[in-house]
Amino acid sequence: MKDTTLVVAGLLTLSAGTFAFRFSGPVLRQRLAFPPWANSLLEAAAVVLLTALTEGHGFAGPARPAGVLAGGVLAWRKAPFLVVVLAAAAVTAVLRLLGVP
């Protein structure tokens, strides 16, 4: 590894995010009721998120997680789906144009 600090920072960030998602489930479960189709969608979301952050057998670089984060914030703010997808792609593309891997 050329830069183990980046790998460790990525692992810590993903670990903290995974912990937050898993912790929020039981906490919010008592407050929110999802229909069955939404439950199956949420179960698949974790796999999709991890797939979005990898390329080949390694971490895809910080541009892709930044795009996922931008899309997540917009989705949380209840932006239309098309806006979420386009913003996530735009953030990733702009960062890559600026030289961020």
C-alpha positions in Angstrom: 0.0 0.0 0.0 1.3 3.4 -0.9 -0.8 5.3 1.5 -2.1 3.3 4.5 -3.5 6.5 6.1 -6.1 6.8 3.3 -7.1 3.1 3.7 -7.5 3.4 7.5 -9.5 6.6 7.1 -11.8 5.0 4.6 -12.2 1.9 6.9 -13.0 4.1 9.9 -15.5 6.2 7.9 -17.3 3.2 6.5 -17.3 1.6 10.0 -18.8 4.6 11.6 -21.4 4.9 8.9 -22.3 1.2 9.2 -22.5 1.5 13.0 -24.8 4.6 12.6 -27.1 2.8 10.2 -27.3 -0.3 12.4 -27.8 1.7 15.6 -30.5 3.9 14.0 -32.5 0.8 12.9 -33.6 -0.3 16.4 -34.0 3.3 17.6 -36.2 4.4 14.6 -38.0 1.0 14.3 -40.3 2.0 17.2 -41.1 5.3 15.6 -41.5 4.4 12.0 -43.6 1.7 10.2 -42.5 0.8 6.7 -44.6 -1.2 4.2 -43.3 -4.7 3.3 -41.9 -3.5 -0.1 -39.9 -0.7 1.6 -38.4 -3.2 4.1 -37.1 -5.3 1.3 -35.8 -2.2 -0.5 -34.0 -1.1 2.7 -32.4 -4.5 3.1 -30.9 -4.3 -0.4 -29.7 -0.7 0.1 -26.7 -1.7 2.2 -25.4 -4.0 -0.5 -26.0 -1.3 -3.2 -24.2 1.3 -1.1 -21.1 -0.9 -0.5 -21.1 -1.9 -4.2 -21.2 1.8 -5.2 -18.1 2.5 -3.1 -15.9 -0.2 -4.6 -14.3 -0.6 -8.0 -12.8 -4.0 -8.9 -11.4 -5.4 -5.7 -10.6 -2.1 -4.0 -11.8 1.2 -2.8 -13.0 3.5 -5.6 -11.5 6.7 -4.2 -13.0 9.6 -2.3 -14.9 11.1 -5.3 -17.5 8.3 -5.4 -18.4 8.4 -1.7 -18.7 12.2 -1.9 -21.2 11.7 -4.7 -23.1 9.0 -2.6 -23.1 11.4 0.3 -24.5 14.3 -1.8 -27.2 12.0 -3.1 -28.0 10.8 0.4 -28.3 14.3 1.7 -30.6 15.3 -1.1 -32.7 12.1 -0.6 -32.9 12.8 3.1 -34.1 16.4 2.2 -36.8 14.7 0.0 -35.5 15.9 -3.3 -36.9 14.2 -6.4 -35.2 11.0 -7.4 -33.9 12.3 -10.7 -32.3 15.3 -8.9 -30.7 12.9 -6.4 -29.2 10.7 -9.1 -28.0 13.6 -11.2 -26.5 15.5 -8.3 -24.6 12.4 -7.1 -23.2 11.8 -10.6 -22.4 15.5 -11.0 -20.5 15.7 -7.7 -18.5 12.6 -8.5 -17.8 13.9 -12.1 -16.7 17.3 -10.9 -14.4 15.9 -8.3 -12.8 13.5 -10.8 -12.3 16.4 -13.2 -10.5 18.2 -10.4 -8.2 15.3 -10.1 -9.7 13.6 -7.0 -9.6 9.8 -7.7 
